[in-house]
C-alpha cells in the first residue's frame, strides 16, 4: 500500500513537471554562441548569493541557539535535582551544536572574505 502511494506521488510530480516546464524554443541556433571570458559581474553574483545564504543561516542559528539556552536555563533553575541532571545531559549536545554552527559560519565567512579580497 505504501509503495502504491509513493508511485502515485511520483507520477503526479512527473505530470506537474511536464505541464509547467517551460517550452523549448526551437529557434535557438548553436552557431550563434560565442564564448567569452568571464566579466567582473559574473563573479559578483555568486558571492552575493553565498553571502546572503551564509548570513541567513547564521542569524537563524543564533536565534534558535539563544532560545534553546534560555528555555533549558529556565527549566534548569526551576527543576528538581533529578531534572537538573537530565537537563545537563541535554545541554551538552545543544552547546556543542551551537559551537559547531558558530565556528563553521565564521570559517566560511573568513574564507569568503579572503576570496573576495583576492579578486
Secondary structure, 3 states (H helix, E strand, C coil): CHHHHHHHHHHHHHHHHHHHCCCCCCCCCHHHCCCCCCCHHHHHHHHHHHHHHHHHHHHHHHHHHHHHHHHHHHHHHHCCHHHHHHHHHHHHHHHHHHHHHHHHHHHHHHHHHHHHHHC
